[in-house]
C-alpha cells in the first residue's frame, strides 16, 4: 500500500520544526536532519530549499545554518511563524478591548497580526499603525486606516525613524495595543533603539494601553529598555507564562489577563475563556 502524502499543513509543521532545530543548534548537517525527522534526503532538501527561499535559514553544501541572533529576534519573517497558537489565543482574549467608533494605535509586532485580523468585525474604527502587515489586515469595511510613514524597513515590513515619532505626537487615540520583544520582572526591552522609542511614543499617544505578549518573551532582556508594565493598563498573556513574572506585573499595579491556548486546529474560532490574575 502506498503511504498517503502528508497534507500541506503537516509539511509546513515539519518545516517549522526543522527550522527550530537549526535555530537551536546554530548549524547542522542535512543528512542528520533527514535521519532525525525520518524522511528521505530528497524530502529534507525540499524542506530546506523552501525555508532558504523564505530567508529563514542559510543552506550550504551538505549543511544548513541559522541567521545571526539579532536578525532572528527582530525580522518579521522569523517572528510570524513562531508561537502561532499562543498569539491567536492572546489576540482572541483581548479583542474586546476595542470598541466601535474608537481610535486605536497598533505597533508592528507579529503578535499584533492575528489581533488586527480579529478587528475586521469592528466597524467605524480608526486604526493607526507603522506596520504594512497590520494595515493590510485592517483594510476594508468602514474602518479608516492611518499609515504612520517614515523610513521603510523591509525586514520588518514597517516604518521607523523621526517621522514616525512626529506622526505619533500628533495623534490622540482611545487605545494603544503593542507587544514586546523581551520582558523581565515587569521591565520591557527591545534590541533596536528605534523600535523601543516607537513603542513608548504609542503609549504616550493613547488614553488606555494594552500589552499583548506570549510566554516566550518573558525572562529575557535586550539592549534597549522602554519602560515597564506600569505604563500599561492591561497585560494579556498565555497560561505558560511563569508565575513569578505574572506576580511582578501585579506588583506594579497592572492588570493581567491569562488565557489558555487551544489546540491549533481550533483556530480560527470563538474567543477562548480567560482568567484574570489580579
Backbone as CSV, one residue per row, in Angstrom:
resi,resn,N_x,N_y,N_z,CA_x,CA_y,CA_z,C_x,C_y,C_z
1,UNK,0.848,-1.197,0.000,0.000,0.000,0.000,0.880,1.243,0.000
2,UNK,0.553,2.207,-0.852,1.314,3.442,-0.926,0.902,4.367,0.218
3,UNK,1.886,4.865,0.925,1.586,5.766,2.052,0.963,7.052,1.548
4,UNK,-0.017,7.543,2.282,-0.681,8.784,1.890,0.288,9.959,2.016
5,UNK,0.182,10.865,1.057,1.036,12.050,1.110,0.587,12.944,2.257
6,UNK,1.521,13.512,2.993,1.133,14.406,4.089,0.470,15.668,3.549
7,UNK,-0.401,16.236,4.335,-1.070,17.469,3.930,-0.089,18.632,3.922
8,UNK,-0.492,19.725,3.281,0.351,20.924,3.267,0.609,21.423,4.677
9,UNK,-0.415,21.320,5.544,-0.250,21.770,6.929,0.786,20.922,7.654
10,UNK,0.764,19.604,7.412,1.729,18.718,8.063,3.140,18.990,7.572
11,UNK,3.278,19.249,6.270,4.600,19.571,5.712,5.131,20.865,6.313
12,UNK,4.253,21.866,6.421,4.698,23.145,6.982,5.062,22.990,8.450
13,UNK,4.314,22.183,9.178,4.648,21.952,10.578,6.022,21.305,10.703
14,UNK,6.295,20.309,9.848,7.615,19.687,9.883,8.710,20.702,9.565
15,UNK,8.472,21.545,8.593,9.473,22.539,8.218,9.737,23.517,9.361
16,UNK,8.685,23.901,10.087,8.886,24.780,11.234,9.684,24.075,12.327
17,UNK,9.446,22.783,12.511,10.216,22.023,13.492,11.673,21.890,13.068
18,UNK,11.895,21.698,11.770,13.267,21.661,11.249,13.949,22.997,11.512
19,UNK,13.235,24.090,11.263,13.801,25.417,11.488,14.186,25.601,12.952
20,UNK,13.348,25.137,13.862,13.659,25.284,15.289,14.926,24.517,15.657
21,UNK,15.099,23.323,15.078,16.306,22.548,15.347,17.539,23.313,14.862
22,UNK,17.454,23.892,13.678,18.584,24.645,13.124,18.874,25.874,13.985
23,UNK,17.824,26.558,14.402,17.995,27.754,15.231,18.638,27.389,16.565
24,UNK,18.156,26.325,17.185,18.681,25.923,18.491,20.145,25.499,18.417
25,UNK,20.515,24.856,17.316,21.885,24.346,17.194,22.834,25.330,16.528
26,UNK,22.280,26.281,15.787,23.108,27.230,15.035,23.513,26.699,13.679
27,UNK,23.675,25.384,13.548,24.031,24.760,12.286,23.989,23.251,12.426
28,UNK,23.633,22.548,11.352,23.503,21.098,11.424,23.648,20.517,10.024
29,UNK,24.129,19.273,9.937,24.261,18.593,8.655,22.886,18.169,8.130
30,UNK,22.728,18.209,6.819,21.444,17.896,6.206,21.096,16.425,6.390
31,UNK,22.085,15.538,6.287,21.779,14.117,6.468,21.340,13.811,7.897
32,UNK,21.863,14.572,8.866,21.436,14.392,10.253,19.978,14.814,10.438
33,UNK,19.580,15.893,9.767,18.190,16.339,9.842,17.254,15.309,9.225
34,UNK,17.650,14.757,8.089,16.810,13.741,7.436,16.602,12.542,8.351
35,UNK,17.673,12.103,9.006,17.556,10.962,9.920,16.700,11.317,11.127
36,UNK,16.870,12.501,11.644,16.128,12.918,12.842,14.623,12.978,12.578
37,UNK,14.231,13.437,11.383,12.807,13.603,11.080,12.234,12.422,10.306
38,UNK,13.064,11.410,10.055,12.574,10.194,9.418,12.084,10.383,8.003
39,UNK,12.740,11.250,7.234,12.373,11.476,5.839,13.591,11.217,4.957
40,UNK,13.349,11.114,3.676,14.449,10.892,2.747,15.296,12.148,2.614
41,UNK,16.514,11.965,2.127,17.401,13.107,1.915,16.793,14.069,0.894
42,UNK,16.116,13.522,-0.111,15.474,14.381,-1.122,14.373,15.239,-0.499
43,UNK,13.568,14.624,0.363,12.497,15.383,1.035,13.077,16.471,1.922
44,UNK,14.144,16.144,2.657,14.753,17.145,3.517,15.324,18.296,2.699
45,UNK,15.918,17.993,1.546,16.419,19.068,0.685,15.272,19.967,0.223
46,UNK,14.129,19.366,-0.099,12.978,20.188,-0.495,12.539,21.088,0.648
47,UNK,12.476,20.530,1.861,12.107,21.341,3.025,13.077,22.501,3.215
48,UNK,14.361,22.205,3.129,15.377,23.228,3.372,15.414,24.255,2.252
49,UNK,15.184,23.822,1.016,15.126,24.771,-0.101,13.980,25.759,0.101
50,UNK,12.850,25.250,0.599,11.701,26.124,0.859,12.031,27.132,1.957
51,UNK,12.629,26.671,3.046,12.976,27.566,4.151,14.040,28.577,3.735
52,UNK,14.996,28.134,2.912,16.036,29.054,2.442,15.450,30.104,1.502
53,UNK,14.484,29.707,0.664,13.847,30.659,-0.249,13.088,31.730,0.511
54,UNK,12.594,31.365,1.694,11.908,32.345,2.554,12.878,33.101,3.451
55,UNK,14.155,32.886,3.239,15.219,33.535,4.015,15.096,33.252,5.510
56,UNK,14.713,32.004,5.830,14.587,31.603,7.219,15.828,30.880,7.729
57,UNK,16.651,30.399,6.811,17.930,29.791,7.162,18.855,29.887,5.951
58,UNK,20.123,29.519,6.159,21.113,29.562,5.089,21.551,28.145,4.751
59,UNK,21.439,27.773,3.486,21.730,26.409,3.049,23.057,26.377,2.291
60,UNK,23.923,25.493,2.719,25.215,25.307,2.080,25.317,23.862,1.598
61,UNK,26.449,23.493,1.051,26.661,22.128,0.578,26.717,21.164,1.769
62,UNK,25.670,20.371,1.921,25.620,19.364,2.970,25.304,19.886,4.355
63,UNK,25.008,21.201,4.492,24.840,21.779,5.823,23.919,22.996,5.742
64,UNK,23.223,23.279,6.836,22.423,24.497,6.944,22.779,25.222,8.232
65,UNK,22.618,26.547,8.220,22.930,27.366,9.390,21.829,28.385,9.608
66,UNK,21.704,28.834,10.848,20.743,29.879,11.175,21.343,31.249,10.907
67,UNK,20.490,32.247,10.861,20.948,33.620,10.738,21.430,34.118,12.104
68,UNK,22.161,35.243,12.136,22.591,35.804,13.429,21.409,36.059,14.352
69,UNK,21.641,35.974,15.648,20.556,36.047,16.626,19.784,37.354,16.556
70,UNK,20.446,38.473,16.328,19.738,39.753,16.278,18.753,39.774,15.117
71,UNK,19.168,39.263,13.968,18.272,39.200,12.819,17.043,38.367,13.142
72,UNK,17.251,37.244,13.804,16.150,36.338,14.092,15.212,36.894,15.159
73,UNK,15.734,37.686,16.074,14.901,38.264,17.126,13.973,39.341,16.585
74,UNK,14.331,39.940,15.447,13.617,41.126,15.017,12.910,41.006,13.677
75,UNK,13.498,40.329,12.704,12.930,40.310,11.358,11.561,39.620,11.353
76,UNK,10.617,40.229,10.643,9.249,39.741,10.623,9.156,38.315,10.102
77,UNK,9.972,37.962,9.122,9.857,36.638,8.513,10.105,35.514,9.517
78,UNK,10.867,35.788,10.572,11.088,34.785,11.611,9.959,34.791,12.627
79,UNK,9.506,35.972,12.988,8.574,36.080,14.110,7.179,35.567,13.794
80,UNK,6.725,35.736,12.547,5.327,35.412,12.254,5.018,33.930,12.396
81,UNK,5.999,33.054,12.236,5.741,31.629,12.317,5.967,31.021,13.681
82,UNK,6.325,31.837,14.660,6.632,31.338,15.995,5.448,31.527,16.943
83,UNK,5.161,30.498,17.746,4.144,30.568,18.802,2.803,31.077,18.255
84,UNK,2.396,30.530,17.124,1.178,30.994,16.452,-0.052,30.781,17.316
85,UNK,-0.194,29.593,17.913,-1.380,29.315,18.730,-1.472,30.267,19.920
86,UNK,-0.329,30.562,20.543,-0.322,31.487,21.678,-0.738,32.891,21.244
87,UNK,-0.237,33.337,20.096,-0.587,34.672,19.607,-2.070,34.761,19.277
88,UNK,-2.610,33.692,18.688,-4.040,33.682,18.383,-4.870,33.727,19.661
89,UNK,-4.451,32.980,20.671,-5.195,32.962,21.928,-5.157,34.320,22.616
90,UNK,-3.984,34.936,22.638,-3.836,36.255,23.256,-4.675,37.287,22.500
91,UNK,-4.673,37.200,21.165,-5.475,38.125,20.369,-6.957,37.966,20.669
92,UNK,-7.411,36.711,20.727,-8.824,36.459,20.983,-9.257,36.949,22.354
93,UNK,-8.366,36.868,23.330,-8.702,37.262,24.700,-8.643,38.765,24.914
94,UNK,-8.175,39.517,23.921,-8.017,40.962,24.116,-8.801,41.812,23.125
95,UNK,-9.408,41.191,22.112,-10.081,41.972,21.075,-11.251,42.768,21.639
96,UNK,-11.828,42.308,22.764,-12.946,43.039,23.377,-12.551,44.420,23.878
97,UNK,-11.257,44.683,23.971,-10.805,45.996,24.419,-11.081,47.092,23.392
98,UNK,-11.306,46.716,22.148,-11.529,47.686,21.067,-13.024,47.897,20.877
99,UNK,-13.454,49.138,20.900,-14.861,49.492,20.759,-15.127,50.150,19.409
100,UNK,-16.336,49.992,18.858,-16.695,50.724,17.641,-16.571,52.236,17.871
101,UNK,-16.290,52.958,16.802,-16.164,54.421,16.843,-14.950,54.899,17.631
102,UNK,-13.999,54.028,17.872,-12.811,54.431,18.616,-11.603,54.532,17.694
103,UNK,-10.540,55.104,18.227,-9.267,55.195,17.519,-8.250,54.353,18.262
104,UNK,-7.584,53.458,17.545,-6.632,52.557,18.172,-5.306,52.601,17.418
105,UNK,-4.197,52.579,18.170,-2.850,52.531,17.605,-2.310,51.115,17.792
106,UNK,-1.694,50.575,16.742,-1.114,49.232,16.798,0.323,49.278,16.296
107,UNK,1.223,48.562,16.961,2.616,48.556,16.523,2.859,47.454,15.495
108,UNK,4.128,47.219,15.158,4.452,46.294,14.064,4.825,44.902,14.566
109,UNK,4.509,44.583,15.801,4.842,43.269,16.351,4.060,42.173,15.637
110,UNK,4.681,41.002,15.467,3.985,39.881,14.836,2.778,39.448,15.670
111,UNK,2.806,39.691,16.966,1.681,39.371,17.842,0.437,40.165,17.458
112,UNK,0.633,41.312,16.850,-0.496,42.173,16.500,-1.193,41.752,15.213
113,UNK,-0.589,40.900,14.409,-1.219,40.485,13.152,-2.507,39.699,13.386
114,UNK,-2.523,38.655,14.222,-3.810,37.988,14.476,-4.799,38.891,15.199
115,UNK,-4.301,39.793,16.025,-5.186,40.752,16.691,-5.852,41.652,15.658
116,UNK,-5.075,42.164,14.712,-5.618,43.048,13.687,-6.658,42.330,12.828
117,UNK,-6.410,41.068,12.499,-7.379,40.324,11.696,-8.710,40.194,12.422
118,UNK,-8.658,40.076,13.751,-9.895,39.953,14.516,-10.655,41.276,14.609
119,UNK,-10.014,42.377,14.302,-10.700,43.670,14.321,-11.538,43.888,13.075
120,UNK,-11.453,42.966,12.114,-12.212,43.118,10.875,-13.715,43.166,11.137
121,UNK,-14.161,42.628,12.251,-15.579,42.647,12.578,-16.041,43.907,13.275
122,UNK,-15.122,44.815,13.566,-15.476,46.059,14.259,-15.529,47.195,13.248
123,UNK,-16.709,47.750,13.061,-16.876,48.814,12.076,-16.686,50.182,12.724
124,UNK,-16.625,51.189,11.872,-16.471,52.589,12.293,-15.270,52.726,13.234
125,UNK,-14.176,52.121,12.808,-12.960,52.115,13.608,-11.873,52.872,12.869
126,UNK,-11.111,53.687,13.604,-9.935,54.333,13.043,-8.704,53.689,13.658
127,UNK,-7.837,53.154,12.809,-6.641,52.469,13.283,-5.403,53.137,12.697
128,UNK,-4.405,53.374,13.545,-3.133,53.968,13.109,-2.020,52.980,13.389
129,UNK,-1.113,52.807,12.428,-0.038,51.842,12.592,1.154,52.211,11.725
130,UNK,2.320,51.723,12.104,3.518,51.846,11.271,3.811,50.552,10.532
131,UNK,2.916,49.568,10.642,3.105,48.242,10.066,2.261,48.063,8.812
132,UNK,2.894,47.715,7.711,2.152,47.461,6.486,1.319,46.190,6.615
133,UNK,1.821,45.172,7.327,1.062,43.953,7.526,-0.203,44.190,8.318
134,UNK,-0.104,44.971,9.382,-1.276,45.311,10.183,-2.262,46.132,9.366
135,UNK,-1.747,47.096,8.587,-2.619,47.931,7.762,-3.399,47.091,6.755
136,UNK,-2.720,46.127,6.125,-3.410,45.258,5.161,-4.473,44.416,5.848
137,UNK,-4.189,43.949,7.058,-5.155,43.125,7.785,-6.404,43.918,8.153
138,UNK,-6.264,45.219,8.325,-7.374,46.070,8.758,-8.147,46.695,7.603
139,UNK,-7.606,46.641,6.403,-8.220,47.343,5.274,-9.613,46.794,4.971
140,UNK,-10.509,47.699,4.572,-11.845,47.294,4.162,-12.913,47.720,5.140
141,UNK,-14.152,47.535,4.750,-15.277,47.882,5.605,-15.341,49.372,5.872
142,UNK,-15.849,49.716,7.041,-15.974,51.115,7.433,-14.803,51.575,8.282
143,UNK,-13.708,50.827,8.231,-12.539,51.194,9.014,-11.646,52.158,8.236
144,UNK,-11.134,53.140,8.957,-10.156,54.059,8.374,-8.779,53.672,8.910
145,UNK,-7.844,53.460,8.024,-6.504,53.040,8.410,-5.528,54.174,8.114
146,UNK,-4.830,54.620,9.161,-3.828,55.675,9.027,-2.448,55.042,9.049
147,UNK,-1.692,55.180,7.968,-0.342,54.629,7.898,0.633,55.687,8.390
148,UNK,1.342,55.384,9.472,2.314,56.320,10.037,3.648,56.070,9.340
149,UNK,3.950,56.915,8.367,5.093,56.666,7.494,6.402,57.213,8.026
150,UNK,7.462,56.702,7.465,8.815,57.114,7.810,9.777,56.324,6.954
151,UNK,10.904,55.956,7.502,11.865,55.132,6.789,11.357,53.700,6.712
152,UNK,11.178,53.168,5.493,10.677,51.809,5.334,11.775,50.810,5.646
153,UNK,11.465,49.862,6.536,12.402,48.805,6.909,11.856,47.487,6.364
154,UNK,12.426,47.035,5.244,11.883,45.867,4.554,11.853,44.628,5.437
155,UNK,12.905,44.429,6.249,12.962,43.217,7.056,11.881,43.174,8.128
156,UNK,11.286,44.348,8.434,10.226,44.417,9.437,8.867,44.732,8.822
157,UNK,8.843,45.059,7.516,7.605,45.428,6.820,6.910,46.581,7.541
158,UNK,7.716,47.546,7.995,7.164,48.670,8.747,8.072,49.884,8.610
159,UNK,7.645,50.987,9.217,8.393,52.239,9.147,8.937,52.623,10.522
160,UNK,10.112,53.249,10.522,10.721,53.747,11.746,11.258,55.152,11.493
161,UNK,11.867,55.722,12.522,12.547,56.999,12.364,11.780,58.166,12.944
162,UNK,12.370,59.354,12.852,11.766,60.552,13.456,10.412,60.919,12.867
163,UNK,10.164,60.579,11.595,8.860,60.895,11.004,7.742,60.108,11.685
164,UNK,8.019,58.869,12.062,7.023,58.072,12.777,6.759,58.679,14.151
165,UNK,7.821,59.087,14.832,7.646,59.693,16.158,6.866,60.995,16.070
166,UNK,7.148,61.806,15.046,6.388,63.054,14.873,4.928,62.763,14.584
167,UNK,4.672,61.769,13.738,3.289,61.410,13.440,2.533,60.971,14.677
168,UNK,3.167,60.196,15.506,2.518,59.749,16.741,2.268,60.902,17.703
169,UNK,3.163,61.879,17.725,2.995,63.020,18.632,1.767,63.859,18.286
170,UNK,1.275,63.720,17.049,0.101,64.487,16.611,-1.193,63.708,16.771
171,UNK,-1.102,62.480,17.247,-2.288,61.650,17.403,-2.753,61.621,18.856
172,UNK,-4.055,61.412,19.027,-4.601,61.112,20.345,-5.586,59.984,20.158
173,UNK,-5.275,58.821,20.702,-6.068,57.619,20.481,-6.757,57.174,21.754
174,UNK,-7.824,56.409,21.591,-8.505,55.819,22.743,-7.691,54.661,23.316
175,UNK,-6.962,53.954,22.438,-6.291,52.730,22.853,-5.001,52.534,22.055
176,UNK,-3.950,52.098,22.733,-2.725,51.653,22.070,-2.524,50.188,22.417
177,UNK,-2.277,49.361,21.401,-2.025,47.943,21.606,-0.650,47.631,21.031
178,UNK,0.249,47.170,21.873,1.609,46.870,21.444,2.046,45.527,22.031
179,UNK,3.242,45.088,21.623,3.840,43.900,22.212,5.267,44.246,22.616
180,UNK,6.019,43.247,23.058,7.396,43.461,23.491,8.249,42.289,23.033
181,UNK,9.497,42.581,22.674,10.426,41.525,22.303,10.907,40.757,23.521
182,UNK,11.077,41.467,24.638,11.570,40.837,25.859,10.971,41.542,27.068
183,UNK,10.692,40.755,28.107,10.142,41.317,29.337,10.679,40.513,30.520
184,UNK,11.201,41.226,31.500,11.764,40.568,32.677,11.408,41.369,33.917
185,UNK,10.736,40.716,34.853,10.352,41.351,36.117,9.655,42.696,35.903
186,UNK,8.786,42.728,34.917,7.985,43.920,34.665,8.649,44.983,33.824
187,UNK,9.887,44.784,33.403,10.579,45.744,32.534,10.582,45.247,31.094
188,UNK,10.462,46.179,30.137,10.336,45.856,28.726,11.611,46.224,27.975
189,UNK,11.968,45.389,26.969,13.224,45.592,26.247,13.042,45.305,24.761
190,UNK,13.915,45.953,23.961,13.965,45.693,22.519,15.413,45.808,22.065
191,UNK,15.842,44.977,21.106,17.243,45.043,20.669,17.567,46.224,19.759
192,UNK,16.547,46.954,19.271,16.781,48.074,18.363,16.164,49.336,18.963
193,UNK,16.951,50.370,19.094,16.521,51.576,19.791,15.310,52.236,19.135
194,UNK,15.289,52.294,17.791,14.186,52.962,17.096,12.833,52.358,17.461
195,UNK,12.784,51.050,17.558,11.513,50.398,17.867,11.130,50.593,19.330
196,UNK,12.097,50.627,20.209,11.817,50.913,21.614,11.196,52.303,21.756
197,UNK,11.728,53.275,21.021,11.200,54.643,21.086,9.785,54.721,20.521
198,UNK,9.512,53.966,19.465,8.176,53.981,18.874,7.147,53.408,19.836
199,UNK,7.489,52.342,20.528,6.556,51.743,21.486,6.224,52.733,22.610
200,UNK,7.232,53.446,23.086,6.985,54.455,24.122,6.086,55.565,23.602
201,UNK,6.312,56.012,22.366,5.507,57.085,21.782,4.065,56.647,21.573
202,UNK,3.860,55.402,21.195,2.498,54.893,21.019,1.739,54.897,22.343
203,UNK,2.404,54.487,23.404,1.764,54.512,24.723,1.407,55.935,25.134
204,UNK,2.314,56.883,24.859,2.083,58.277,25.244,0.924,58.897,24.489
205,UNK,0.577,58.332,23.318,-0.462,58.921,22.476,-1.856,58.380,22.766
206,UNK,-1.994,57.478,23.740,-3.284,56.818,23.958,-3.782,56.993,25.389
207,UNK,-5.107,56.963,25.531,-5.733,57.048,26.851,-5.597,55.737,27.624
208,UNK,-5.700,54.628,26.910,-5.603,53.302,27.529,-4.579,52.491,26.747
209,UNK,-3.822,51.653,27.464,-2.715,50.932,26.832,-2.784,49.447,27.209
210,UNK,-2.651,48.589,26.188,-2.718,47.142,26.379,-1.467,46.509,25.772
211,UNK,-0.856,45.608,26.534,0.332,44.893,26.082,-0.027,43.432,25.846
212,UNK,0.215,42.946,24.622,-0.015,41.554,24.273,1.336,40.861,24.182
213,UNK,1.543,39.809,24.961,2.859,39.169,24.986,2.720,37.702,25.369
214,UNK,3.251,36.810,24.516,3.163,35.391,24.839,4.295,34.991,25.782
215,UNK,4.222,33.784,26.311,5.139,33.353,27.376,6.596,33.333,26.945
216,UNK,6.864,33.182,25.638,8.249,33.061,25.176,9.051,34.338,25.354
217,UNK,8.377,35.474,25.567,9.076,36.754,25.691,9.562,37.029,27.118
218,UNK,9.089,36.228,28.069,9.387,36.522,29.477,10.747,35.962,29.903
219,UNK,11.315,36.621,30.908,12.597,36.197,31.445,13.765,36.536,30.552
220,UNK,13.561,37.478,29.627,14.612,37.871,28.692,14.819,39.379,28.735
221,UNK,15.997,39.806,28.328,16.279,41.236,28.199,16.899,41.482,26.827
222,UNK,17.009,42.749,26.461,17.675,43.165,25.228,18.371,44.488,25.511
223,UNK,18.983,45.062,24.505,19.859,46.218,24.712,19.127,47.448,25.231
224,UNK,17.935,47.731,24.680,17.264,48.995,24.986,15.985,48.761,25.791
225,UNK,15.911,49.388,26.953,14.706,49.324,27.774,13.708,50.358,27.272
226,UNK,12.433,50.014,27.340,11.400,51.012,27.005,10.298,50.978,28.052
227,UNK,10.706,51.270,29.266,9.759,51.409,30.357,9.375,50.083,30.968
228,UNK,8.252,50.125,31.682,7.790,48.939,32.383,6.316,48.715,32.165
229,UNK,5.815,47.615,32.706,4.409,47.285,32.522,3.491,48.254,33.250
230,UNK,4.046,49.031,34.181,3.213,50.012,34.865,2.752,51.127,33.936
231,UNK,3.318,51.219,32.727,2.838,52.180,31.725,1.576,51.667,31.039
232,UNK,1.215,50.402,31.303,0.063,49.777,30.654,-1.069,49.558,31.650
233,UNK,-2.283,49.549,31.138,-3.453,49.265,31.956,-3.733,47.768,32.044
234,UNK,-3.309,47.039,31.009,-3.622,45.616,30.939,-2.510,44.883,30.196
235,UNK,-2.113,43.726,30.724,-1.202,42.814,30.038,-1.966,41.523,29.780
236,UNK,-1.951,41.055,28.526,-2.623,39.811,28.154,-1.557,38.812,27.725
237,UNK,-1.563,37.635,28.350,-0.556,36.618,28.043,-1.201,35.240,28.098
238,UNK,-0.406,34.202,27.816,-0.937,32.846,27.834,-0.539,32.134,29.128
239,UNK,-1.135,30.975,29.357,-1.016,30.304,30.640,0.354,29.682,30.899
240,UNK,1.240,29.666,29.902,2.583,29.133,30.119,3.559,30.175,30.673
241,UNK,3.095,31.391,30.850,3.952,32.437,31.407,4.297,32.118,32.863
242,UNK,5.567,32.232,33.251,5.966,31.894,34.619,5.198,32.703,35.665
243,UNK,4.833,32.031,36.751,4.049,32.676,37.810,4.778,33.867,38.412
244,UNK,6.112,33.776,38.525,6.856,34.890,39.120,6.833,36.135,38.232
245,UNK,6.740,35.931,36.915,6.654,37.086,36.012,5.277,37.735,36.106
246,UNK,4.245,36.919,36.244,2.895,37.464,36.424,2.809,38.217,37.749
247,UNK,3.428,37.675,38.782,3.433,38.346,40.083,4.139,39.691,40.005
248,UNK,5.227,39.756,39.248,5.962,41.013,39.103,5.113,42.081,38.429
249,UNK,4.274,41.670,37.476,3.374,42.623,36.816,2.328,43.125,37.795
250,UNK,1.733,42.210,38.560,0.725,42.605,39.546,1.300,43.571,40.575
251,UNK,2.538,43.341,40.957,3.170,44.202,41.957,3.318,45.631,41.456
252,UNK,3.347,45.810,40.160,3.441,47.155,39.581,2.067,47.782,39.371
253,UNK,1.016,47.073,39.787,-0.329,47.637,39.732,-1.028,47.487,38.402
254,UNK,-0.553,46.613,37.526,-1.153,46.418,36.214,-1.973,45.139,36.196
255,UNK,-3.144,45.208,35.602,-3.999,44.029,35.480,-3.370,43.023,34.522
256,UNK,-3.524,41.741,34.828,-3.029,40.666,33.967,-4.205,39.779,33.577
257,UNK,-4.289,39.469,32.300,-5.304,38.549,31.806,-4.572,37.345,31.223
258,UNK,-4.826,36.156,31.772,-4.123,34.947,31.351,-5.107,34.052,30.611
259,UNK,-4.747,33.646,29.408,-5.645,32.846,28.592,-5.052,31.473,28.300
260,UNK,-5.887,30.429,28.288,-5.404,29.118,27.846,-5.176,29.131,26.344
261,UNK,-4.427,28.144,25.856,-4.110,28.057,24.432,-4.777,26.818,23.863
262,UNK,-5.847,26.987,23.091,-6.497,25.827,22.476,-5.570,25.167,21.466
263,UNK,-5.921,23.960,21.051,-5.150,23.270,20.019,-5.190,24.076,18.732
264,UNK,-4.136,23.957,17.939,-4.007,24.761,16.723,-5.200,24.588,15.793
265,UNK,-5.768,23.381,15.743,-6.881,23.157,14.818,-8.148,23.874,15.246
266,UNK,-8.173,24.400,16.461,-9.343,25.135,16.927,-9.396,26.555,16.393
267,UNK,-8.333,27.014,15.749,-8.316,28.359,15.190,-8.636,28.308,13.705
268,UNK,-9.335,29.335,13.123,-9.973,30.390,13.879,-11.228,29.868,14.565
269,UNK,-11.614,30.502,15.619,-12.772,30.027,16.358,-13.248,31.057,17.333
270,UNK,-14.003,30.616,18.307,-14.542,31.523,19.296,-13.458,32.042,20.208
271,UNK,-13.718,33.158,20.813,-12.787,33.722,21.775,-12.682,32.785,22.965
272,UNK,-11.466,32.335,23.335,-11.339,31.417,24.463,-11.632,32.116,25.782
273,UNK,-12.041,31.349,26.745,-12.240,31.916,28.069,-10.891,32.246,28.687
274,UNK,-10.877,33.270,29.495,-9.629,33.663,30.151,-9.882,33.842,31.637
275,UNK,-8.818,33.871,32.382,-8.972,34.150,33.807,-8.185,35.409,34.142
276,UNK,-8.675,36.194,35.028,-7.994,37.396,35.457,-7.030,37.052,36.584
277,UNK,-5.846,37.637,36.500,-4.830,37.345,37.511,-4.585,38.622,38.307
278,UNK,-5.623,39.079,38.963,-5.487,40.331,39.711,-6.006,40.171,41.135
